[in-house]
């Protein structure tokens, strides 16, 4: 599919998405569009409110999406960071393409299936922020590396046992024509009781030694996720990040990257809550024997939100750097108004993220006029309904459209396979396809 202003043309994988037929698979789309392709529907530039779309329907703001893409491009460049935004947030190849066009080094992913999606759509650099010990997945990755000299793949290792399993799975592939070692980074845990990762520097060295003993893996750096630091705060996060950069320096001083054929040392961290700390600490990294690729992996920025990430984004702490904009609106319709204190709309857990915060009532639309949703609060979600508490200030009738702001982009994208990309006047200019 195309840019924010026109559907895609051509025959590449993204363009083939535009040839998908519109029909019952995709929520919220106009029933009378059945029989059209996605590209044909995009070319009609229908209005979200008058063009036959049915509620509930999730809309992604074209202008706010572009703002967020541009802001993080500038931020990464300003701080000397390479950027591999976490693609598991959207799992939308069209957004991957736009992120790379906006200067991203590559795309971060979390599991092998996501890598398969990204490869299907031509992504050449993938950072897998997870361990991979599945033999079938490893053999497939090895085949992709052998078939495409331009494909760069990096993943975590955090145990000697994991290294042994990877080596065993890859040994047969190592003799294949074009075979290359699989690049890995040692994952440093964010602390005791945190998620994955090696707990101590001594254990990190043992894992690195195990990698060096294989002929199938190659150590290219260190990485981790500061969002798992227990009782995370600025000082705790920065202290852990300094452990990570010190580990890279120690590995380099010990000669662990010498003679391996690597031309840069990768140091990677950065979720969506502490990338300012990552930028600060990575800037302190002393010179090493090779250039350092300082790789940031934040992903939620692409749509941002009006809940959790709206509160924790570093741009709250450093407003002079700019501000992300929430780009999602879930449009619902009032289907029941049983009392002056209560109403129900036709969207629930199947449609809206609810794992971090409940949706927020934002605007009411009636007869083409939109106004703030005063006196309306979402109090609970059922599978297909949102429960609303209404005060005397609320002017709400059955049939009104109510827009909801959402929290947690990752669990907003994954409920919608095809998302209208909408300009401020309601014109739908494209459709974002997701693959979860």
N, C-alpha and C positions, 0 to 999 in steps of 0.2 A: 504494500500500500504506500501511499505517497506522503507528501509533506503536509503541513497544516493547512495548505490552501488548495491542493489539488490531488486527485487520486493518482496512484503510480501508473507508469507505463512500462512497457518492456516485457521481458520473459524471464527475469530472475526469480529466485524463490519468493522474495517479498511481493513481486508483482503477481505471482501465482495466487497469493492470498486474495487478491482482488477478484479472482475468477471464481471464488467459492460462491455457491448459491445461497441466497438469503432464504431463511425458512424457519421452521419451528425450533431449530437448535438454539437460536439466539434470542434471549429475553429482550423484551421492550421494543423490538423493531416493528415497523408498520406492517400489519397483516397484508395490506395490499401490495407490499413489496415482494411477496413470495413469487419466485420465478426470476427475479432480477439477480444479478451477481452483486457482491459487495462493492465492486468498482462502479457498476452502473448506478447503484443506490447513492454512493458518494457523489457521483457526478450530478445527481439531481439537486444536491444542496438543499435538502428539505429543512424545514424549521422544526426544532425539537418539540415545540408546543402546538404547532398547527399542522404538522406534516404527517399525522397519523401514528406517531409513536405511542405506545401503550405503557401504562405505569404498572409496576415500578420500572424505572429506567435510570441507569447510572450514566452520568455525563462527565466527561473530562474536558476541562477548559483549555482551549487551544492557546490562548494568550498566556495563561498562568503556567502551562507546561513549558512553553518556550522561555518564559522568564526564568523558571527553575533550572532548565538545561543551561542557559547562558550564565546564570549566577555561579553554578558549580564549576563550569569551565573556567571562568575568570578566577575563582577562588583557588583552584588547584594550580593554575599557572602562576598566580601571585606568590604562592608558597612553595613553588618548586616541586610539586608533587605530581607523579603520574597518577592516573585515575582509572580504576576498574570498577565502576559502579556495580553493586550487587544486583544481578539480574533476577534473582529469585523473588524480588519485590514485585515485579510486573510480569515476568515471563512473557514479554511482548517483543517479538523480533523487530517490529517497526520502531519501538522505543530503543532497543539495543542499537539499531542503525543510527538513530538520531543522536544518541549519546556518543557514539564513536565519531560521528560527524562533528560533534561539539568537543572533540579533542581527547576523548577517552582512549587510554592505552589498550583496553580490552574490556571484557565483561567478567565479573565474578559470578560463580554459581555454587550450588551447595551439594548436588547429588548427580550421579552419572546421567540420569534421564534428562536433566536440564542441559547437560553438555550435548546430548544428542539433538535436542531442539536447536541449540545455538549453532551447532555444526550444520544442521539442515539449512540454516539461513545464513551460512557463510561467515560466521564469526571466526576470526583467525587467532585471536589471543584469548585464552580462558584461564582464569585463576579459580581453582576449585578450593573453597575455604572449608575443607573437610578432609578426613581420611578416606581412602578408597582401598578396601581389601576384598572386594567382590571380583573373583577371577574373571568372570565373563565380561564385566565392565572394563577391567584392565586390559584384557586382550583386544576389546574393541577400540579403546583409546590408543593402544600401541599400533593397531592397523591404521587408524586415522593419522597418526604421526608419520608412519612409513609412507602413506599415500600422498601426503601433502607436506612438502618441505617448508612451507610458510606457516604451518600450524604450530603455535606455541601453547603448551599446556603445562601448568604447574599445580601441584596439590600438596596438602599437608601430610606429614608423618609425625606420629607422636609415641611410637613404641618400637622396640626391637622386634617383637612378634609381628607387628604390622609390616615392617620392612621385609621380614622373612616371607610373609604371605604374598606381598607384592612381587618379590623377586621370583618366587615359585611360579606365580601366574604368568610372569613375563618372560621366563627363560626360553620357551619355545618360540615366542615372537622375536626374540633378540637375534635369531639367525635369519629372519626374513629379509628379503631385499629392501633396502631403504630404512631398516630398523634404526631407531634412535633411542638413547636412554630417556626414561621418563623423569622430568625435572620435579624435585620435591623441595619443600621448605620445612624445617623443623618447627612445629607449633609449640610455643611456650604457653603453658597454662596461665590463666589470669590470677591464680591463687588457689589455695587449698579449698576444696569444695566447689571450685568453679567447674566449667563444662569440660571439654576435651583439652588435650595439651599435656606436655611434659611438665612435671611439677618442679624439678630442680635443674640447675645448670649442669650438674654432674650427669644426670640422666639424659639431658639434651646432647651432651658429648657422646654418650654411649649410642644414642640413636644415630647421630651423625657418623660414628664409626661403622655402624651396621650398614648404613647407606653406602659408604665408601667401599665396603667389602663386596658389594654386588657389582655385576656388570650391566645391570638393567636400570638402575636408578642413578640420578646425579643430584648432588646437593647444590642448590642455587641461592639459599638464603634462609631467613627466619621470618616467622609471622605469628600472629595471634589476634585475639579479639578483646579489646579493652572494655567492651560493654559487659563482660562477665566478671570484672573486678568486684570482689565482695565489698559491700557498703561503698560503692563507687562515689567518689567526689574528686574534685580537681587534683588534690595532692596525691591521693591513692592511685588515680589513673596515671598521672605523670610518673610516679615512682615505678609503676609496672612498665610503662613505655620505656623508661630508662633501662630497666632490666633487659628489655627486648633489644634495644640498640647496643647495649653492652655485650649481649650474647653474639650479635653479628660481628662486633669488633673482636671478641675473643676467638670466634671461629676463624676469622681472617688472620689474626696473629698466629694461630696454630697451623696455618697453611691449609685449611680444609677446602679452600676454593682453588688452590694452586694446582695446575696440571689437569684440571677437569674439563677445560675447554670453555668455561663460562667467561663471558666478557663483561658481566656486571653482577653485583651482589644485590639480591632483592631483600628489602625489609618492608614488611607489609602489616598494616593494622587499619582500623578505622571503620566503625559503624556510623550511625547517623546522629549519635548523641555527644560524641567527644572528639570529633575530627579537628577541633581547634587545638586540643591537647596533642593530638598526633602531629599536627603541623608544627607546633612549638618544639616538641621533643625531637622530631626527625630533623629539624633545623640545627639541633645541637650535635648531630652525629659527626664525629671526627672523620677526617679523610681516611679511607681504607685503601687497600692495594689495587682495587678496581673501582670503577664508577659504581655508584649506589643507585638502584632504582627504588625510590621511596613511593610505595604503592598504597594509595588510599582506596577504600572499598565501600564507601557509604552508598546506600541504595534508596532509602525512603524519600530522599529529596525530590525524586522525579515527579511525584504528585503531592508530596508533603501531606499534612493532615491538619485537623482542627482539634486534636486531642493530645495524645501522648507526645508525638514529635513536635507539635506546636509548642509544647512546654519545654522540652529538653534540647531542642536544636541549639547548637553553638551560636547561631546568629542572635539568640536572645542575650547571650553573654557578650557578644562582640557585634553590636548593631551597626557599627561603622563599616562592617564588611558587607552589609546588605541584609536582605530578608527573603526567605522563601515564602511562597504563596500557596495556600491550600487549593488544589486544582479539581477536587472531586465534588460533585453534587449528586445525591441520590434523590431523584424526583419520584414522589409517591402521591397517592390520592386518598383523600378522606373518604372512607367507606361507611363509617358509622359514627354517630354523635349521640350516644345514649343518654348523656346528661350534660348540664353546663360545665361540669368539672372533668369530663372525660371524652376522649375521641380516639378513633382507631384509623390508621392508614394501612395500605396494602403492601407493606414491605417489612420483612422480619429478618430472622437469622440467616435465611437462605440468600439474602440480598445485601445485607449490611454487616460490616465488621463490628464485632462486639467483644472481642477478647481483651481489649485494653480499656476502652471507654464506650459508653452507649452513644449513639448518634445524637447530634444536636439539631434542634429545629431552627432553621435559618430564615426561610422566606415562605410566604403564602402567595399563591398566584390564583387570581379569579378574574375571568373576563378579560384576560390579556394584561392585567395590572398586577405587578409584583410589589409586595411590601414586607417589612420585617415581621417575623413570626413572634410577635410579642405575646407573652403570657402562655407559651406552649413549651412543654418539657416532655422529652421522651423518658419514660420511667421504666420500661421493660420491653423485651422483644419476645414474641412467640415465633414459630417457624415462618409464618407468612404475614404477621401483623406487628406493628409497633403500637404500644400502649402510650397514649398521650394524656398528661395531666394539663388541664386548661384552667386559667383564672378568668376573672371577669374582664380582664384586658384583652383576652383572645377573641378575635373575630374569625370564626372558623365554621364552615358549613360542609355538609356532605357534598362531594364533588370537587372541592378545592384541591389544587395541587400544592403539596408541601415539600419544600426542599430540605434535605438533611445533610449536615456536614458530618464527615466520617473521621474516625480515628484509626490508625494503623494501616498504612497503605498495603502491606503484604496480604492482609486478610480482607482487603477491599477488592483488589484486582482479582483474587482467585475465585470470586463468586460470579464473575462475568466473563464469557468467552469472546464477546464482541462489544466494544465500548464506543459509543459515539464521541467523536472529538468535536467540540461545540464552540463556536465563537460567541462573543459577548451578546450579540443580538439574537442568539438561538439558532443560527445557521450551522447545520452539521456538515463539516467539511471533509471528514474522513472517519474511519472506524479502526480501532486498535484491537487486534486479535491477540488473545492470550492462550497459553498452552500450559495448563497445570495438570 
